[in-house]
Amino acid sequence: MKSSLVSSFVSLALVLSVQGAINDPCTANGQPGICITTSDCSAGGGTSHVGFCPRDPAHVRCCTKKCNRNIGTCRFTNTCTIPGSYVLTGLCPGPSTFRCCMPPPNELRRAEEFA
């Protein structure tokens, strides 16, 4: 009884360690992203990248997205830390902590000149 309980616990621990969590951060080709389902990524206008959420099921991939006329980048708000940068809501797939990070206004004007 004791050994089967230990065996069950070890099996459960192994399954949990192999399985990653949806909404975990990821990076694909230098772009910040979020591990979400391919359907949620597509519905949110993002691009799914294979192999950057290796502990997740096949239908969960790293989702990246440029936002607001390709000037901003969807990323976790706690990583939008350049002085003067700001976040916009409703433009990115995933949870409310994953938003469009816009560059500071002086950099934004330069980016708009080339858009």
The first five atom37 places (N, CA, C, CB, O) and aatype in JSON, in Angstrom:
{
  "aatype": [12, 11, 15, 15, 10, 19, 15, 15, 13, 19, 15, 10, 0, 10, 19, 10, 15, 19, 5, 7, 0, 9, 2, 3, 14, 4, 16, 0, 2, 7, 5, 14, 7, 9, 4, 9, 16, 16, 15, 3, 4, 15, 0, 7, 7, 7, 16, 15, 8, 19, 7, 13, 4, 14, 1, 3, 14, 0, 8, 19, 1, 4, 4, 16, 11, 11, 4, 2, 1, 2, 9, 7, 16, 4, 1, 13, 16, 2, 16, 4, 16, 9, 14, 7, 15, 18, 19, 10, 16, 7, 10, 4, 14, 7, 14, 15, 16, 13, 1, 4, 4, 12, 14, 14, 14, 2, 6, 10, 1, 1, 0, 6, 6, 13, 0],
  "atom_mask": [
    [1, 1, 1, 1, 1],
    [1, 1, 1, 1, 1],
    [1, 1, 1, 1, 1],
    [1, 1, 1, 1, 1],
    [1, 1, 1, 1, 1],
    [1, 1, 1, 1, 1],
    [1, 1, 1, 1, 1],
    [1, 1, 1, 1, 1],
    [1, 1, 1, 1, 1],
    [1, 1, 1, 1, 1],
    [1, 1, 1, 1, 1],
    [1, 1, 1, 1, 1],
    [1, 1, 1, 1, 1],
    [1, 1, 1, 1, 1],
    [1, 1, 1, 1, 1],
    [1, 1, 1, 1, 1],
    [1, 1, 1, 1, 1],
    [1, 1, 1, 1, 1],
    [1, 1, 1, 1, 1],
    [1, 1, 1, 0, 1],
    [1, 1, 1, 1, 1],
    [1, 1, 1, 1, 1],
    [1, 1, 1, 1, 1],
    [1, 1, 1, 1, 1],
    [1, 1, 1, 1, 1],
    [1, 1, 1, 1, 1],
    [1, 1, 1, 1, 1],
    [1, 1, 1, 1, 1],
    [1, 1, 1, 1, 1],
    [1, 1, 1, 0, 1],
    [1, 1, 1, 1, 1],
    [1, 1, 1, 1, 1],
    [1, 1, 1, 0, 1],
    [1, 1, 1, 1, 1],
    [1, 1, 1, 1, 1],
    [1, 1, 1, 1, 1],
    [1, 1, 1, 1, 1],
    [1, 1, 1, 1, 1],
    [1, 1, 1, 1, 1],
    [1, 1, 1, 1, 1],
    [1, 1, 1, 1, 1],
    [1, 1, 1, 1, 1],
    [1, 1, 1, 1, 1],
    [1, 1, 1, 0, 1],
    [1, 1, 1, 0, 1],
    [1, 1, 1, 0, 1],
    [1, 1, 1, 1, 1],
    [1, 1, 1, 1, 1],
    [1, 1, 1, 1, 1],
    [1, 1, 1, 1, 1],
    [1, 1, 1, 0, 1],
    [1, 1, 1, 1, 1],
    [1, 1, 1, 1, 1],
    [1, 1, 1, 1, 1],
    [1, 1, 1, 1, 1],
    [1, 1, 1, 1, 1],
    [1, 1, 1, 1, 1],
    [1, 1, 1, 1, 1],
    [1, 1, 1, 1, 1],
    [1, 1, 1, 1, 1],
    [1, 1, 1, 1, 1],
    [1, 1, 1, 1, 1],
    [1, 1, 1, 1, 1],
    [1, 1, 1, 1, 1],
    [1, 1, 1, 1, 1],
    [1, 1, 1, 1, 1],
    [1, 1, 1, 1, 1],
    [1, 1, 1, 1, 1],
    [1, 1, 1, 1, 1],
    [1, 1, 1, 1, 1],
    [1, 1, 1, 1, 1],
    [1, 1, 1, 0, 1],
    [1, 1, 1, 1, 1],
    [1, 1, 1, 1, 1],
    [1, 1, 1, 1, 1],
    [1, 1, 1, 1, 1],
    [1, 1, 1, 1, 1],
    [1, 1, 1, 1, 1],
    [1, 1, 1, 1, 1],
    [1, 1, 1, 1, 1],
    [1, 1, 1, 1, 1],
    [1, 1, 1, 1, 1],
    [1, 1, 1, 1, 1],
    [1, 1, 1, 0, 1],
    [1, 1, 1, 1, 1],
    [1, 1, 1, 1, 1],
    [1, 1, 1, 1, 1],
    [1, 1, 1, 1, 1],
    [1, 1, 1, 1, 1],
    [1, 1, 1, 0, 1],
    [1, 1, 1, 1, 1],
    [1, 1, 1, 1, 1],
    [1, 1, 1, 1, 1],
    [1, 1, 1, 0, 1],
    [1, 1, 1, 1, 1],
    [1, 1, 1, 1, 1],
    [1, 1, 1, 1, 1],
    [1, 1, 1, 1, 1],
    [1, 1, 1, 1, 1],
    [1, 1, 1, 1, 1],
    [1, 1, 1, 1, 1],
    [1, 1, 1, 1, 1],
    [1, 1, 1, 1, 1],
    [1, 1, 1, 1, 1],
    [1, 1, 1, 1, 1],
    [1, 1, 1, 1, 1],
    [1, 1, 1, 1, 1],
    [1, 1, 1, 1, 1],
    [1, 1, 1, 1, 1],
    [1, 1, 1, 1, 1],
    [1, 1, 1, 1, 1],
    [1, 1, 1, 1, 1],
    [1, 1, 1, 1, 1],
    [1, 1, 1, 1, 1],
    [1, 1, 1, 1, 1]
  ],
  "atom_positions": [
    [[0.82, -1.19, 0.0], [0.0, 0.0, 0.0], [0.87, 1.26, 0.0], [-0.93, 0.0, 1.2], [0.64, 2.2, -0.76]],
    [[1.87, 1.25, 0.88], [2.74, 2.4, 0.99], [3.5, 2.64, -0.31], [3.7, 2.22, 2.15], [3.62, 3.78, -0.76]],
    [[4.02, 1.56, -0.92], [4.79, 1.72, -2.15], [3.91, 2.16, -3.32], [5.51, 0.42, -2.5], [4.36, 2.91, -4.18]],
    [[2.66, 1.71, -3.36], [1.78, 2.14, -4.46], [1.4, 3.61, -4.28], [0.51, 1.27, -4.52], [1.22, 4.31, -5.27]],
    [[1.28, 4.08, -3.05], [0.99, 5.48, -2.79], [2.18, 6.34, -3.21], [0.65, 5.71, -1.3], [2.01, 7.39, -3.84]],
    [[3.38, 5.91, -2.87], [4.59, 6.62, -3.27], [4.72, 6.62, -4.78], [5.84, 6.0, -2.61], [5.04, 7.64, -5.38]],
    [[4.46, 5.47, -5.4], [4.53, 5.36, -6.85], [3.53, 6.3, -7.52], [4.26, 3.92, -7.29], [3.87, 6.95, -8.51]],
    [[2.32, 6.37, -7.0], [1.31, 7.27, -7.55], [1.73, 8.73, -7.4], [-0.04, 7.05, -6.86], [1.55, 9.53, -8.32]],
    [[2.29, 9.07, -6.26], [2.75, 10.44, -6.02], [3.87, 10.81, -6.98], [3.22, 10.6, -4.56], [3.86, 11.91, -7.55]],
    [[4.82, 9.91, -7.17], [5.93, 10.16, -8.1], [5.41, 10.32, -9.52], [6.97, 9.01, -8.03], [5.85, 11.21, -10.24]],
    [[4.48, 9.48, -9.93], [3.89, 9.58, -11.27], [3.2, 10.92, -11.46], [2.91, 8.44, -11.52], [3.35, 11.56, -12.51]],
    [[2.43, 11.34, -10.47], [1.74, 12.62, -10.54], [2.74, 13.77, -10.61], [0.81, 12.8, -9.32], [2.56, 14.7, -11.4]],
    [[3.79, 13.71, -9.82], [4.82, 14.75, -9.84], [5.49, 14.84, -11.2], [5.87, 14.49, -8.75], [5.76, 15.93, -11.69]],
    [[5.76, 13.7, -11.82], [6.37, 13.7, -13.15], [5.45, 14.3, -14.19], [6.75, 12.29, -13.55], [5.9, 15.07, -15.04]],
    [[4.18, 13.97, -14.14], [3.21, 14.53, -15.09], [3.14, 16.04, -14.92], [1.81, 13.89, -14.89], [3.14, 16.77, -15.91]],
    [[3.07, 16.51, -13.69], [2.97, 17.94, -13.45], [4.24, 18.68, -13.86], [2.67, 18.21, -11.99], [4.17, 19.82, -14.31]],
    [[5.4, 18.06, -13.7], [6.65, 18.73, -14.07], [6.82, 18.82, -15.58], [7.83, 18.01, -13.45], [7.5, 19.72, -16.07]],
    [[6.23, 17.91, -16.32], [6.34, 17.92, -17.77], [5.35, 18.92, -18.37], [6.09, 16.52, -18.34], [5.63, 19.52, -19.41]],
    [[4.22, 19.09, -17.75], [3.17, 19.97, -18.25], [3.45, 21.41, -17.85], [1.79, 19.52, -17.71], [3.57, 21.7, -16.65]],
    [[3.56, 22.31, -18.79], [3.72, 23.72, -18.49], [2.37, 24.36, -18.26], [0.0, 0.0, 0.0], [1.33, 23.71, -18.33]],
    [[2.4, 25.64, -17.98], [1.16, 26.34, -17.68], [0.8, 27.29, -18.82], [1.29, 27.12, -16.37], [1.66, 27.98, -19.37]],
    [[-0.46, 27.31, -19.16], [-0.96, 28.29, -20.12], [-0.78, 29.66, -19.48], [-2.47, 28.02, -20.52], [-0.92, 29.81, -18.27]],
    [[-0.47, 30.65, -20.29], [-0.22, 32.03, -19.89], [1.18, 32.25, -19.33], [-1.23, 32.46, -18.87], [1.47, 33.32, -18.79]],
    [[2.07, 31.25, -19.46], [3.47, 31.46, -19.08], [4.13, 32.36, -20.12], [4.23, 30.1, -18.95], [3.75, 32.34, -21.29]],
    [[5.13, 33.15, -19.71], [5.86, 33.95, -20.69], [6.77, 33.08, -21.55], [6.69, 35.02, -19.98], [7.19, 32.0, -21.13]],
    [[7.06, 33.55, -22.74], [7.98, 32.87, -23.65], [8.62, 33.93, -24.54], [7.24, 31.78, -24.52], [8.21, 35.09, -24.54]],
    [[9.62, 33.53, -25.27], [10.28, 34.41, -26.24], [10.46, 33.61, -27.52], [11.66, 34.97, -25.7], [10.99, 32.5, -27.49]],
    [[10.02, 34.17, -28.63], [10.16, 33.49, -29.93], [10.87, 34.44, -30.89], [8.77, 33.07, -30.5], [10.38, 35.52, -31.21]],
    [[12.03, 34.01, -31.34], [12.81, 34.81, -32.3], [13.05, 36.23, -31.8], [12.09, 34.85, -33.64], [12.98, 37.19, -32.57]],
    [[13.33, 36.36, -30.5], [13.62, 37.65, -29.91], [12.41, 38.47, -29.52], [0.0, 0.0, 0.0], [12.56, 39.56, -28.96]],
    [[11.21, 37.98, -29.81], [9.98, 38.71, -29.49], [9.35, 38.15, -28.22], [8.98, 38.63, -30.66], [9.28, 36.94, -28.06]],
    [[8.9, 39.02, -27.31], [8.21, 38.52, -26.12], [6.87, 37.91, -26.5], [8.01, 39.64, -25.08], [6.21, 38.38, -27.43]],
    [[6.48, 36.88, -25.79], [5.21, 36.22, -26.1], [4.6, 35.57, -24.89], [0.0, 0.0, 0.0], [5.07, 35.72, -23.76]],
    [[3.54, 34.83, -25.14], [2.78, 34.15, -24.1], [2.39, 32.77, -24.61], [1.52, 34.97, -23.68], [2.02, 32.61, -25.77]],
    [[2.48, 31.77, -23.75], [2.09, 30.41, -24.11], [0.57, 30.28, -23.99], [2.81, 29.35, -23.21], [0.04, 30.18, -22.88]],
    [[-0.12, 30.27, -25.12], [-1.57, 30.11, -25.14], [-1.93, 29.17, -26.28], [-2.3, 31.49, -25.31], [-1.08, 28.8, -27.09]],
    [[-3.21, 28.79, -26.34], [-3.64, 27.88, -27.4], [-3.53, 28.58, -28.76], [-5.09, 27.4, -27.15], [-3.63, 29.8, -28.85]],
    [[-3.32, 27.79, -29.78], [-3.21, 28.35, -31.12], [-4.5, 29.05, -31.54], [-2.85, 27.25, -32.12], [-4.46, 30.04, -32.26]],
    [[-5.64, 28.53, -31.09], [-6.91, 29.17, -31.45], [-7.05, 30.53, -30.78], [-8.1, 28.26, -31.06], [-7.53, 31.48, -31.41]],
    [[-6.65, 30.65, -29.51], [-6.71, 31.95, -28.83], [-5.74, 32.94, -29.46], [-6.4, 31.78, -27.33], [-6.05, 34.13, -29.59]],
    [[-4.57, 32.46, -29.83], [-3.58, 33.32, -30.47], [-4.11, 33.85, -31.8], [-2.25, 32.55, -30.69], [-4.03, 35.05, -32.07]],
    [[-4.63, 32.96, -32.62], [-5.17, 33.35, -33.92], [-6.34, 34.32, -33.77], [-5.62, 32.11, -34.69], [-6.42, 35.31, -34.49]],
    [[-7.24, 34.02, -32.82], [-8.4, 34.89, -32.6], [-7.96, 36.29, -32.15], [-9.33, 34.28, -31.55], [-8.65, 37.27, -32.42]],
    [[-6.82, 36.38, -31.46], [-6.32, 37.66, -30.99], [-5.39, 38.35, -31.98], [0.0, 0.0, 0.0], [-4.82, 39.4, -31.68]],
    [[-5.24, 37.76, -33.18], [-4.42, 38.38, -34.21], [-2.93, 38.13, -34.07], [0.0, 0.0, 0.0], [-2.13, 38.81, -34.71]],
    [[-2.55, 37.17, -33.23], [-1.14, 36.89, -33.01], [-0.59, 35.83, -33.95], [0.0, 0.0, 0.0], [-1.31, 35.28, -34.79]],
    [[0.69, 35.57, -33.8], [1.39, 34.55, -34.57], [1.89, 33.47, -33.63], [2.57, 35.16, -35.39], [2.57, 33.78, -32.65]],
    [[1.56, 32.21, -33.91], [1.99, 31.08, -33.08], [3.33, 30.56, -33.55], [0.94, 29.94, -33.11], [3.57, 30.42, -34.75]],
    [[4.22, 30.28, -32.6], [5.55, 29.77, -32.9], [5.74, 28.43, -32.21], [6.65, 30.77, -32.45], [5.51, 28.3, -31.0]],
    [[6.15, 27.43, -32.96], [6.36, 26.07, -32.45], [7.7, 25.99, -31.72], [6.3, 25.04, -33.6], [8.7, 26.56, -32.17]],
    [[7.71, 25.27, -30.6], [8.96, 24.93, -29.92], [9.41, 25.87, -28.82], [0.0, 0.0, 0.0], [10.46, 25.65, -28.23]],
    [[8.65, 26.9, -28.54], [9.06, 27.86, -27.51], [8.29, 27.69, -26.2], [8.87, 29.25, -28.03], [8.55, 28.4, -25.24]],
    [[7.35, 26.76, -26.17], [6.63, 26.36, -24.95], [6.74, 24.84, -24.87], [5.1, 26.84, -24.98], [5.73, 24.14, -24.94]],
    [[7.96, 24.32, -24.72], [8.2, 22.88, -24.88], [7.51, 22.0, -23.86], [9.64, 22.62, -24.83], [7.31, 20.81, -24.12]],
    [[7.14, 22.52, -22.71], [6.51, 21.68, -21.69], [4.99, 21.66, -21.83], [6.89, 22.18, -20.3], [4.31, 21.01, -21.04]],
    [[4.46, 22.35, -22.81], [3.02, 22.42, -23.0], [2.56, 21.46, -24.09], [2.6, 23.85, -23.35], [3.37, 20.98, -24.88]],
    [[1.24, 21.17, -24.13], [0.7, 20.31, -25.19], [0.92, 20.94, -26.57], [-0.81, 20.05, -24.96], [1.22, 22.13, -26.67]],
    [[0.78, 20.15, -27.61], [1.05, 20.61, -28.98], [0.19, 21.8, -29.4], [0.83, 19.47, -29.95], [0.64, 22.62, -30.21]],
    [[-1.01, 21.92, -28.87], [-1.89, 23.03, -29.28], [-1.61, 24.32, -28.5], [-3.34, 22.63, -29.11], [-2.29, 25.33, -28.72]],
    [[-0.63, 24.3, -27.6], [-0.22, 25.5, -26.86], [1.15, 25.91, -27.4], [-0.17, 25.25, -25.3], [2.11, 25.14, -27.33]],
    [[1.22, 27.11, -27.93], [2.45, 27.61, -28.54], [2.73, 29.03, -28.08], [2.36, 27.55, -30.08], [1.87, 29.69, -27.49]],
    [[3.93, 29.48, -28.35], [4.31, 30.85, -28.02], [3.64, 31.8, -29.01], [5.87, 31.03, -28.03], [3.85, 31.7, -30.22]],
    [[2.84, 32.7, -28.49], [2.1, 33.64, -29.32], [2.73, 35.03, -29.19], [0.59, 33.68, -28.91], [2.87, 35.55, -28.09]],
    [[3.11, 35.61, -30.32], [3.65, 36.97, -30.33], [2.76, 37.84, -31.2], [5.12, 36.98, -30.86], [2.05, 37.36, -32.08]],
    [[2.81, 39.15, -30.93], [2.01, 40.06, -31.74], [2.56, 41.48, -31.63], [0.53, 40.03, -31.29], [2.87, 41.96, -30.54]],
    [[2.67, 42.12, -32.77], [2.91, 43.56, -32.81], [1.54, 44.21, -32.67], [3.67, 44.02, -34.14], [0.53, 43.62, -33.08]],
    [[1.48, 45.4, -32.12], [0.18, 46.03, -31.9], [0.23, 47.52, -32.23], [-0.28, 45.83, -30.44], [1.31, 48.11, -32.36]],
    [[-0.92, 48.1, -32.36], [-1.1, 49.52, -32.65], [-0.24, 49.94, -33.84], [-0.74, 50.35, -31.42], [0.74, 50.67, -33.69]],
    [[-0.63, 49.48, -35.02], [0.05, 49.78, -36.29], [1.49, 49.29, -36.31], [0.02, 51.28, -36.57], [2.36, 49.91, -36.92]],
    [[1.75, 48.18, -35.63], [3.09, 47.57, -35.55], [4.12, 48.43, -34.85], [3.57, 47.26, -36.93], [5.32, 48.2, -34.99]],
    [[3.68, 49.43, -34.09], [4.6, 50.27, -33.34], [4.86, 49.68, -31.96], [4.05, 51.7, -33.22], [5.98, 49.75, -31.45]],
    [[3.83, 49.1, -31.35], [3.97, 48.5, -30.03], [4.17, 47.0, -30.11], [0.0, 0.0, 0.0], [4.08, 46.4, -31.18]],
    [[4.45, 46.4, -28.96], [4.65, 44.96, -28.86], [3.83, 44.42, -27.7], [6.15, 44.62, -28.68], [3.87, 44.97, -26.6]],
    [[3.08, 43.35, -27.95], [2.35, 42.71, -26.86], [3.36, 42.03, -25.94], [1.31, 41.67, -27.41], [4.22, 41.27, -26.39]],
    [[3.25, 42.32, -24.66], [4.16, 41.74, -23.66], [3.52, 41.86, -22.29], [5.54, 42.45, -23.68], [2.53, 42.57, -22.11]],
    [[4.08, 41.15, -21.32], [3.56, 41.26, -19.96], [3.84, 42.67, -19.45], [4.21, 40.19, -19.02], [4.93, 43.21, -19.65]],
    [[2.85, 43.26, -18.78], [2.96, 44.65, -18.36], [4.15, 44.89, -17.43], [1.69, 45.09, -17.67], [4.72, 45.98, -17.42]],
    [[4.54, 43.89, -16.65], [5.68, 44.09, -15.74], [7.01, 44.13, -16.49], [5.71, 42.98, -14.7], [8.05, 44.38, -15.88]],
    [[6.99, 43.89, -17.81], [8.21, 44.0, -18.61], [8.18, 45.21, -19.54], [8.42, 42.73, -19.44], [9.09, 45.41, -20.34]],
    [[7.14, 46.01, -19.44], [7.03, 47.25, -20.23], [7.63, 48.36, -19.35], [5.51, 47.57, -20.64], [6.9, 49.17, -18.76]],
    [[8.95, 48.4, -19.28], [9.61, 49.21, -18.26], [10.5, 50.32, -18.79], [10.42, 48.33, -17.4], [11.17, 50.98, -18.0]],
    [[10.54, 50.55, -20.08], [11.34, 51.66, -20.6], [10.72, 52.95, -20.09], [11.41, 51.64, -22.19], [9.51, 53.13, -20.22]],
    [[11.51, 53.85, -19.5], [10.93, 55.1, -18.99], [10.12, 55.82, -20.07], [12.04, 56.02, -18.47], [10.6, 56.05, -21.18]],
    [[8.91, 56.18, -19.72], [8.02, 56.87, -20.65], [7.13, 55.97, -21.47], [0.0, 0.0, 0.0], [6.22, 56.44, -22.15]],
    [[7.38, 54.65, -21.42], [6.51, 53.73, -22.17], [5.17, 53.61, -21.45], [7.18, 52.33, -22.32], [5.04, 53.94, -20.28]],
    [[4.18, 53.13, -22.18], [2.84, 52.99, -21.61], [2.13, 51.81, -22.27], [2.01, 54.29, -21.79], [2.56, 51.32, -23.32]],
    [[1.03, 51.35, -21.65], [0.32, 50.19, -22.17], [-1.06, 50.58, -22.69], [0.19, 49.11, -21.09], [-1.7, 51.51, -22.18]],
    [[-1.5, 49.86, -23.71], [-2.84, 50.0, -24.27], [-3.57, 48.69, -24.05], [-2.8, 50.39, -25.79], [-2.97, 47.62, -24.12]],
    [[-4.85, 48.76, -23.78], [-5.64, 47.56, -23.51], [-6.43, 47.13, -24.74], [-6.59, 47.79, -22.33], [-6.66, 47.92, -25.66]],
    [[-6.83, 45.87, -24.74], [-7.72, 45.34, -25.77], [-7.07, 45.03, -27.11], [0.0, 0.0, 0.0], [-7.77, 44.8, -28.09]],
    [[-5.75, 45.01, -27.18], [-5.08, 44.79, -28.45], [-4.3, 43.48, -28.52], [-4.15, 45.92, -28.74], [-3.78, 43.12, -29.57]],
    [[-4.21, 42.77, -27.4], [-3.37, 41.57, -27.34], [-4.16, 40.35, -26.87], [-2.18, 41.8, -26.42], [-5.09, 40.48, -26.07]],
    [[-3.79, 39.17, -27.37], [-4.42, 37.93, -26.88], [-3.91, 37.62, -25.47], [-4.14, 36.74, -27.84], [-2.88, 38.13, -25.06]],
    [[-4.64, 36.79, -24.76], [-4.18, 36.38, -23.43], [-4.82, 37.17, -22.3], [0.0, 0.0, 0.0], [-5.8, 37.89, -22.51]],
    [[-4.26, 37.04, -21.1], [-4.85, 37.66, -19.92], [-4.61, 39.17, -19.88], [-4.28, 37.03, -18.66], [-3.89, 39.72, -20.71]],
    [[-5.23, 39.83, -18.91], [-5.13, 41.29, -18.79], [-3.73, 41.77, -18.44], [-6.11, 41.79, -17.76], [-3.45, 42.96, -18.54]],
    [[-2.86, 40.88, -18.03], [-1.48, 41.27, -17.72], [-0.58, 41.24, -18.96], [-0.9, 40.35, -16.65], [0.6, 41.57, -18.87]],
    [[-1.14, 40.84, -20.11], [-0.41, 40.79, -21.38], [-1.01, 41.85, -22.28], [-0.47, 39.35, -22.04], [-2.08, 41.64, -22.85]],
    [[-0.34, 43.0, -22.42], [-0.92, 44.14, -23.12], [0.05, 44.74, -24.13], [-1.35, 45.19, -22.13], [1.22, 44.35, -24.21]],
    [[-0.47, 45.69, -24.88], [0.33, 46.39, -25.89], [1.23, 47.41, -25.2], [-0.59, 47.08, -26.94], [0.74, 48.37, -24.6]],
    [[2.53, 47.21, -25.3], [3.51, 48.12, -24.71], [3.97, 49.09, -25.8], [4.74, 47.33, -24.11], [4.53, 48.69, -26.82]],
    [[3.71, 50.35, -25.56], [4.06, 51.4, -26.53], [5.33, 52.11, -26.1], [2.9, 52.4, -26.68], [5.56, 52.31, -24.91]],
    [[6.16, 52.5, -27.07], [7.38, 53.23, -26.73], [7.04, 54.62, -26.21], [8.31, 53.33, -27.95], [5.92, 55.1, -26.39]],
    [[8.0, 55.27, -25.57], [7.76, 56.65, -25.1], [7.33, 57.55, -26.25], [9.03, 57.22, -24.43], [7.69, 57.3, -27.4]],
    [[6.56, 58.61, -25.95], [6.04, 59.48, -27.01], [7.1, 60.03, -27.97], [5.32, 60.64, -26.39], [6.83, 60.13, -29.16]],
    [[8.29, 60.37, -27.48], [9.32, 60.9, -28.4], [9.76, 59.83, -29.4], [10.54, 61.41, -27.61], [10.01, 60.15, -30.56]],
    [[9.85, 58.57, -28.99], [10.18, 57.48, -29.91], [8.99, 57.15, -30.8], [10.62, 56.24, -29.13], [9.17, 56.76, -31.95]],
    [[7.78, 57.31, -30.28], [6.57, 57.05, -31.05], [6.48, 57.99, -32.24], [5.32, 57.19, -30.16], [6.13, 57.56, -33.34]],
    [[6.78, 59.27, -32.04], [6.74, 60.23, -33.14], [7.72, 59.83, -34.25], [7.06, 61.66, -32.64], [7.39, 59.91, -35.43]],
    [[8.93, 59.4, -33.86], [9.9, 58.97, -34.86], [9.41, 57.75, -35.61], [11.25, 58.68, -34.2], [9.58, 57.66, -36.83]],
    [[8.8, 56.81, -34.91], [8.3, 55.59, -35.55], [7.17, 55.92, -36.51], [7.81, 54.58, -34.49], [7.08, 55.32, -37.59]],
    [[6.3, 56.87, -36.14], [5.18, 57.24, -37.01], [5.67, 57.93, -38.29], [4.21, 58.16, -36.27], [5.03, 57.81, -39.33]],
    [[6.79, 58.63, -38.22], [7.33, 59.28, -39.41], [7.73, 58.26, -40.47], [8.53, 60.15, -39.04], [7.68, 58.55, -41.67]],
    [[8.13, 57.07, -40.03], [8.57, 56.04, -40.96], [7.48, 55.03, -41.28], [9.76, 55.33, -40.4], [7.71, 54.12, -42.08]],
    [[6.31, 55.16, -40.67], [5.23, 54.19, -40.89], [4.54, 54.42, -42.21], [4.2, 54.25, -39.76], [3.61, 53.7, -42.56]]
  ]
}
